[in-house]
Amino acid sequence: MSEDCLFCRIVSGEIESDSVEETERWIALRDVNPQAPTHVLIVPREHVAVVNDLTAEHDSLLGEMIRGAARIAGREGIAESGYRLVINCNAGAGQSVFHLHLHLLGGRSMRWPPG
């Protein structure tokens, strides 16, 4: 845990969030600045700053997060119409909180290419 990390503070319960689902390894919460009608962040409880810091030991965690996102998409009613999963890595890609997190976006048409 990093004391100055927003997501670590949310995971620890120090800061309240609009939680959608929690497991032993991650928490899913609604984004406070949504970019789509459904915008949920899936945040690992372990502090990993960026994708570049992942190791083989994180493989199962990422799988759990992606399966969790699919489950949440189903509950949110966007699984059939479509949704996007995004992980930004570093500031140049749009990462603003340096604690790995997966964005689940849906409820509107998505364009390609993004950005």
C-alpha positions, 0 to 999 in steps of 0.5 A: 500500500502506498500512503499517497495513492488515491486508490490505496486509500479507497481500497483501505476504506479511508476514502468512500467509493461507490463500490459495485463489487469486491473480492479478496484481490480487487474492488470495482467502483464507479468512476467519479468522472464517467466517460460513458453511461457505465464507467466502472474501475476495477482496482487491485488491492495490491499497489502496482503502479503501472502495467510495466511493473506486473510480474508473472505472479499477477497473471491470475489477478488480471484474469480475475479482473477481466472476468469480473468486468465481464460479470459486471457488464452483464449486471449493468446490461451492457454485455450484449450491446458491447463494452470496452476494457482499457488499461492505460500505462503512464501519463502519455497514455492517459494514466492519471492515478498511478495504481493499476486499474481496468476501465469498464466502459459501456452504454454508448457507441465506442469509436475506433481508434480511441483517443 
